[in-house]
């Protein structure tokens, strides 16, 4: 099987859709010799910040000399990005070989009359096989959806159950209240593990404490009162937390403070379990952390930022960061989100900082929110009292608003129009679902040289 054939096979499997539950993944892993039983895990659940906490934790652990597997979803740059060891993606040939092994196991399962696994379950099995093959000391594992019935929760050897901030997302799937959602995510807590949590809403923290208490698991909570922000800018920040002083973090955004201190708490607790990290490795690892799509600066002239703010909580944090780093400024937006997200709330939060808006449809037919519908929502929120006129805006914008809002035919056209509108001092911000930001990055790279030459 070639890599191309493996991707075609997974595309075919994806037609089965998404099904919560552990029955199918257990059968698949049993057929494969249960590779997960040879691994030790740091399991991360939450609403926002899972990827950032994973990036900090795994980079620091690799810097400390451990061999560390990473499993993430969704990806930004490449499909292969989702399975890594020490920051290096799985190779195409290795991925193809492991996919072929899993395909054969599924054929045996289907022949026995059992249900076929979903694509996420297949990918999870491939990751476990690879991490075992690479003799990983630790695996930092990001939940796909929820916690209790997420395919990643098939694991048993959880050293740490880590919770990033939990908010209202995937309403109707995980629950209709914050407490219900938190209860589902708390399902990754298992007997014998240590629980680490980011700062949480009181009702969320109560649920995590109750679940940890049932299994007599120690719980450590990151505390904002122990945090000092020394310096901040759109391209990084310096922070002190407890006994760790003046740590440089290259990831920007006010929301990263909670992510950083959560990762530090996780590493502190991991040290008590026999996996120490020296102060030098911690400092170096944190400074080397790379995590694209989280208030990432692509270019400075014009300033072009991308951020995966795809729900209400993330949008609030993004706006807070923009107002701190660029007081009084308005932004040229490129915006795309899926229809199962709280796009009305995101629009209401972000619209007051818009100078103009270019909406896009994301390439997922089942979850696509048409650019025209998103533009209509943004139009309702973009009637600014003190509008800043757009310069050189190409084409006709939706009328009856002080801020031009355009539904674009494609992501590429949206990026081109944003560049055409911008001068050297403008700020372009592409935000929303992470899944389209990689495409924005590729298009941006193709366009920016031509743009600079024309300015």
N, C-alpha and C positions, 0 to 999 in steps of 0.2 A: 504494500500500500504506500502510495506517495502522499506527501503533505496535502496536495490538491485533492486527492481522492479522500483523504481523511476529513477535510473540510466539507466536501460534498456529502459524505456520509453523515456528519454531524448536522448539516442543514436538513437532511432528510429526517433525522431523529427529532429535530426541533419541532416538527409538525405535530408531535404528540402533545405539545403544550407544556404547561407547568403544573405539577401536581405536588402538593405538600404531603409529607408522610415519609416514613423511614423504611417501609416494607421493601420497596423495589431496590433501594440502594444497598440494603443489607444482603439481599439475595445476590446482587451483582458482586459485591465485595467478597462474599463467601465463595462465589465461583472463581474469584481471582486470588484466593488464598489469604484474604483479609490483610492487605498490606498496611492498613491503618493501625493494626495492633502492634506494629514494630516502631511506631512513631509517638512522640510526645508533642502536645499541642498547647499553643496559646490561642484561645478561641475568642474572637471579637464579634460582639453584636452591638446594635444601636441603630440610630436613625441617621445621624450625620457624623462624619469624622472617622468612620471605621478605617478607611484607606490611609488616612494621614497617620493615625495611631499605629497601624500596621507598618507603614513606611519608617517611622521613627524607631519603633521597637526592633524591627528586623535589621535595619541598617546598623544600629548600635550593637546588636548582638553579633552581627557579622564582623564588625570592627573589633569586637572583643575576642574573636577567634573561633566562634561557633559556626558550624555549617547550618544555615537557616533556610528552610523552604518558605516560600510565600505563595498564597493562593488568594487571588483577588477577583472581584467582579463588581461593576463592569470595568472594562479596560478603556484606555484613551488612545494610546499610540498604536498598538498592534494586538491582534488576537492572542499571540503567543505570550504577551505580557502577563496574562493571568496566572501562569505557572513559572515560578522563578526559584533559583537557588543562589543565595548571596547576591541578589540583584541582577543575575544573568538569566535571560529568558531561556526556556526549554527550546532545543533546536527543532527545526522542521522534521528532520529525519527521526529523531527520538519520539517526537509527538506522533508521527505517522505510525511508527512501530508499536507504540503503546495503544494507540487507537485501534489498530488491527487486533491486538490482544483482547481488548475490551469488546470489540465487535464479535469476535468468536465466542466470548463468554455469553454475550447477549443472545446469540443464535442458539446456544445450548439452553438458556433460560426459556426462550420462546418455544423451543421444541418440546419442553416439559409442560407447556401450556400456561406459563406464568406471564404476567404483564411486563411490557417493555419499559425500561427506565427512561426518564426524561433526559434531555440534552445536558442539563445542569448536573444530573446524577452521573452521566457518562463522563463529563469533564472532571467532576470531583474524583471519580475512580482513577482516571488517568493521572491526576495530580498525586494521589496517594501512592500509586505505583512508582511514579518518578521520584518522589521524595524518599521512598524506601530504597530504590535503586541507587540514589545519590548518598545514602547513609546520613541523612540529615540528623543533626543533634536535636533540633527543635523545628517545629512548623508553626508559622504564624498564619492563622486561618480566619478568613473573613466570612461571616455568614452571608448567604445569598439573600434570603428573604425571611425575616422573622427570627426564629431561634429554635423553639421546641421541635418543630417538624421540618426544619430546614435540612437538606441533605447532608450538610456538613456536621450536623449534630449526631451522626452515626458514631462518632468517635467516642472512646471510653477513657483514654489516657489524657485528660485535660489537666494541665498544670495550673493554668490561669484561665478564668472566665472573665473577660474584660468587657466593660460596657461604656461605650461612648454616649453622648447625650441622646436621650430617648424623647422623641416628640411625636406628634400626630402625623403619621405617614402610612400609606397603604391602607387607608381607612376602608372598612368593609371586607378586607382580606385578613388582617391581623386582629381586627376589633374595631369598635366604634368609639371607644374612649381611650384616654391616655393610660388608664390603669389596665385595661384589657391588652393593649399593645405591649405594655411593659411586662405583663405576666407571660405573654408568649415569648418575648425575648429572654426573659429570665430562665427559660427552659434549657439554656445551655449550661446552667449550674449543675454540677454533678458531685456525688460524694467524693471527698478527697481532694477537691480542687480548692484554689484560693481565688476569691472574687475581688476584682479591682473595678472601681467605677469612677467615671468623670463626675463633675458636679451635676446633680440631677434635680428635677422638680421634687418637692417633698413626697408626693404620692408615689413617684417612681422609686425613690430611694427606699421608701417603706417596703415596697414589693420586693426589691432586691435583697433587703435585709431579711425579710421573712423567708424567702427561698433559700438564702445562704444559711439561715438558722436551722431550717429543717434538716439540712445535711451536715450541720456543725462545721460549715466552711468559714474560715476567717475572711473578713471583708475589710478592704482598705479603700478609702475614698479620697480622691484628689481634692485639695482644698484651695480655693482661690485666695483665701486670706494669707496663705503661705507663699503667694506668688507676687513678684515685683516685675513690672514691665520697665526695663531700663531704657530701651530705645526701640523705635519702630518706624518702618517705612514700607512702601509697597513692594520692596525687593528683599525684605527680611526683617528680623527683630532680635533683640537681645533680652533675655529673661533670666531671673533668678527664682529658684524654687527650693524652699527649705535650705538644706546645706549646700546645694549646687548653685554657684554664683556665676553670673555673667555668661550664661550659655548662649551661643549664637545659633539661631534657627533660620535657615534660608527660606522657609516658607512664610509668606505674608498672610495677613488677615487676622483680625482680632479673635476670630473663632479658633485660630490655631493655638491660643494660649491654653484652652481647655484640653486640646489634643496633646500638646506637649506635656503638661503636668500629668495627664492620664498615663502616657507612655512612661514617664519617669516613675510614677507609682508602681506600674507594672514591673519595671526593671528592679525596683527596690524589693518588691515582694519575690520576684524570681530569684534574687540573690539569697533569700532565706531558704529557698528550695534546692540550693546547690548549684546555681548558675550565676556566679558573681560577674560583675562588670566593673572594670577599673574606672576611676574618674577620668583618666585620659581617654579611654576608649569611648566612654559616654560622650565626652565633649566633642571628640573627633567625629564620631558616628552621627551625632545630631547635626553637626555643621555640614556633613556630606549628604544629608537626606534630600532626595529628589522625589517629587510627587506631582506630576503634571496635571493641570486642570483645576488646581486649587489656588485661585488668585495668582496665576502664573503670568509673568511678563514675557511676551514673545519678542517685542521690539520696543525701543524707546523713542523712535522718531518716524511716525507718531507713536505715542505710547499705546500699545495694543495688549490688553489683558484678557484672560479667559478664566472662568470660574464655574464650577459645577453646582451652582445654587439651584436646586430643583424642587425645593419644598419651602414652606413658610418659614421655618426656623432658619434654614440656610440663607434665605433671602434677607431676613432681618440682620443676620451676622454680616452678610456681604455689604448691605447698605451702611451699617455701622462702620465697617472698615473703609469704605469709599469716603464717607464724610470725615473720617479721621485723617486719612492720607491726602485727600484733595478737597479741603474745605471750600465751599462756595462754587464748586465746579459742576458742570453738566456733562453728560456722557453720550456718545454715539453707541447705541445698543444694537447688538445682534442677539436675538432671543429665540430659543426653541425649547419646548418642554413636551412631555407626553401628556395625553389627555387624562390619565389616571392620577395626575398630580394636582395640587391645589393652585392651579395657574391663575385663578382670579385673585387669590391672596398674594401671590408672587407679584402680579401686575400692580396691585395697589401699593405694595411696599416699594417697588423699584421705580415706578413711573415718575415720582417727583424729582428724580435726579436725571431724567432723560432730556437730552437735547433733540434727539431723533431716535426712531426705533425701526429696525429692520427685522421682521419676524420670519421664521422659516419653519417648514414642515420637516419632521425627523423621519428617517427611513425605517419605519416599523409599521407596517400596514395595520396591525391589530391595535396598536396603541397611539397611532399618529393623531396629533392635534393639528388640523390644517392651519397653515400660516395665516389664511384669511380670518379664521375664527379667533386665533390669538391676537391678530391685529385689531379686530373689533373690540376685544376686551381691553387691550392697551389704549385704544382710542378713548374709551370712557374714563380712563384714569389720567390721561395726559393733557388735560386742559390746565396748563400752568398759568398762574397769575402774573408771573414776570418771565415770559418766554424768552429764550435766547434763540434768535433766528438761525436756522441751519444755513450753511454756506454751500453753494454748488450742489444742492440736493438734486439728484437725477430723477426725472420722471415725476408722476403725480402721486401725491400722498393722499391718504384718506382724509376727507374734508371735515370741517366743523371741529377742529382741534388746534390749539396753539403749537403743539409739538407734532411734527410730521411723523406719521406712522405708515409704514409700507409693508405689505405682504409680499415677500420675494418668491420668485419662481424656484429658486434653489439656494443651497447654502453658499455655493460659489458666487452666485450673483449678489447675495447679501454682503459677502466680504468685499467684493469689488465695489459695490455702491458705498460701503462704509469708508473704504480707502479714498474713493473719488470725492467724498464729502469732506474728508478730514484735511486739515493743514498740519504743520509740524507741531503745533502746540495742543492739538486736540487729543482726546483720550477715547479709544474704541474699546468697548467691553462686550465680549461674547460670553453669554451665560445661559444657564439652564441645565438640561440633562447632560451628564458626562459623555454619553455615547456619541454625540456629534462633535465634541470639541477636538478630537483627533483629526477629523476631516477639516475643521477650521484651521488647525495648525498646518496641515499639508497645503491647503489652499493659500494660506497666508504666506508661507515660504515661497510659493510660486509667484505671488503677486508683488511682494514688497520691493524687490529689486526694481521692477518696472515703475512702481510708485515713486521710489526715491529719486530715480533718474528724471521723473517728470516734474518734481517739486521745484 
